[in-house]
Amino acid sequence: MGNYRTQLELPGCPELSVNTLKSKAAADAFPAKKMKRPKRAEANFYPSFPSGETLASLEKERLELLTDFRIRNNAKVITGKKAHTFAYRQQEVVDQEPSIKDFKDRWPALFQQKEVNAEFQRLMAVPLKERFMAQLDLHSSQLIRVIRAKGGATHQKIADIMDTLDQ
């Protein structure tokens, strides 16, 4: 496996170079410190930039995205730019680990329902909404049983909804 990783690292595979000692800060220059690994089922953990794009060009596109976000009925343009800047955004998250507030200030268009679904699709290669609804259908009978077993104020609040569901 070591030889394969070496061969991938030579052309500059970003998923391998992110954990090298050369890319870490001096304080974190220990082999096992701050290892950046994909979480469970992440398909695009640390993608490389699109061909012909640099850090500066993608930052320029991010700034254009901020101005386009303020324009109404511009969803198609925003979706295209979000897909194009995915690698830049993902590398920013992995390398810099920004807080949610800072990330929301830099990428406000990402925090809309449609864009959250699209980002989940890009990252995990699984449709979020469809997967959630399928799992909800699968476990709905157990969920209804738990809700019916509840008593007190919770039962009173949900009683009307459950009566509608029974009809």
C-alpha positions in Angstrom: 0.0 0.0 0.0 2.9 2.3 0.7 4.2 2.2 -2.8 0.7 2.9 -4.2 0.4 6.0 -1.9 3.8 7.2 -3.1 2.9 6.9 -6.7 -0.3 8.9 -6.1 1.5 11.5 -4.1 4.0 12.3 -6.9 1.4 13.9 -9.3 0.0 15.8 -6.4 -3.0 13.9 -5.1 -4.5 16.3 -2.5 -6.0 13.7 -0.3 -2.5 12.3 0.4 -0.6 15.6 0.6 -2.9 17.1 3.2 -1.5 14.8 5.9 2.2 15.2 5.0 4.4 16.8 7.7 5.4 19.5 5.2 1.8 20.8 4.9 1.3 21.0 8.7 2.1 23.9 10.9 5.3 23.8 12.9 3.4 23.2 16.2 1.4 20.3 14.6 4.3 18.6 12.8 3.9 15.2 14.4 2.9 12.3 12.2 -0.3 11.4 14.0 -1.4 14.9 15.1 -4.5 16.4 13.3 -4.9 13.6 10.8 -7.5 14.6 8.2 -9.5 11.6 7.2 -12.9 11.2 5.5 -15.8 10.5 7.8 -18.0 7.5 7.3 -19.2 7.3 3.6 -17.7 10.6 2.4 -17.2 10.2 -1.3 -15.5 13.6 -2.0 -13.4 14.3 1.2 -10.7 16.4 -0.3 -11.2 16.9 -4.1 -8.7 18.7 -6.3 -9.5 21.9 -8.0 -11.2 21.8 -11.4 -8.7 21.8 -14.3 -7.4 25.3 -15.1 -8.5 26.7 -11.8 -6.3 28.2 -9.1 -6.9 29.3 -5.5 -7.1 33.0 -6.7 -9.6 32.2 -9.5 -11.9 30.2 -7.2 -11.8 33.0 -4.5 -12.8 35.5 -7.3 -15.7 33.2 -8.1 -16.7 33.0 -4.5 -16.8 36.8 -4.4 -19.0 36.8 -7.5 -21.2 34.2 -5.8 -21.7 36.6 -2.9 -23.0 39.3 -5.2 -25.1 36.9 -7.2 -26.7 35.6 -4.0 -28.2 39.0 -3.4 -30.0 39.0 -6.8 -33.5 37.5 -6.9 -34.4 34.6 -9.2 -30.7 33.7 -9.7 -30.9 30.1 -8.4 -29.5 28.5 -11.6 -26.3 30.7 -11.6 -25.8 30.1 -7.9 -26.2 26.3 -8.2 -23.6 26.3 -11.0 -21.1 28.4 -9.1 -21.6 26.3 -5.9 -20.9 23.1 -7.9 -17.8 24.7 -9.4 -16.4 26.0 -6.1 -17.0 22.7 -4.2 -13.4 21.7 -4.1 -12.3 25.1 -2.8 -15.0 25.1 -0.2 -14.2 21.5 1.0 -10.4 22.2 1.2 -11.2 25.4 3.2 -13.2 23.3 5.7 -10.6 20.6 6.0 -7.5 22.8 6.2 -8.7 25.8 8.2 -11.6 24.3 10.2 -13.6 27.6 10.4 -16.4 28.2 12.9 -20.0 28.0 11.6 -20.4 31.7 11.9 -17.3 32.4 9.8 -18.3 29.8 7.3 -21.8 31.2 7.0 -20.4 34.7 6.4 -18.1 33.4 3.6 -20.7 31.1 2.0 -24.2 32.4 2.8 -25.8 30.7 -0.3 -24.9 27.3 1.1 -27.4 27.6 4.0 -30.6 27.3 2.0 -32.5 24.1 1.9 -31.9 23.4 -1.8 -28.2 24.0 -1.4 -27.9 21.9 1.7 -29.4 19.0 -0.2 -27.1 19.6 -3.2 -24.0 19.9 -0.9 -24.9 16.6 0.8 -25.2 15.0 -2.6 -21.8 16.3 -3.7 -20.1 15.2 -0.5 -21.7 11.8 0.2 -23.0 10.9 -3.2 -26.4 10.1 -1.6 -29.6 12.2 -2.0 -30.4 13.6 1.4 -34.1 14.3 1.1 -35.0 11.0 -0.6 -32.9 9.0 1.8 -34.5 10.7 4.8 -38.0 10.1 3.5 -37.3 6.5 2.7 -35.9 5.9 6.3 -38.9 7.8 7.7 -41.3 5.5 5.9 -39.4 2.5 7.0 -39.5 3.5 10.7 -42.9 5.4 10.8 -44.8 2.5 12.4 -42.3 2.3 15.3 -42.4 6.1 15.7 -46.2 6.1 15.8 -46.1 3.4 18.5 -43.7 5.5 20.6 -45.8 8.6 20.2 -49.0 6.8 21.3 -47.2 5.4 24.4 -46.3 8.9 25.5 -48.5 10.4 28.2 -49.0 13.8 29.8 -48.7 17.1 27.9 -46.9 15.5 24.9 -49.9 13.1 24.4 -52.4 16.0 24.6 -50.4 18.1 22.0 -50.2 15.3 19.6 -53.7 13.8 20.0 -55.3 15.9 17.3 -52.5 15.0 14.8 -52.8 11.3 15.7 -56.6 11.4 15.2 -56.1 12.9 11.7 -53.5 10.2 11.0 -56.0 7.4 12.0 -58.6 8.6 9.5 
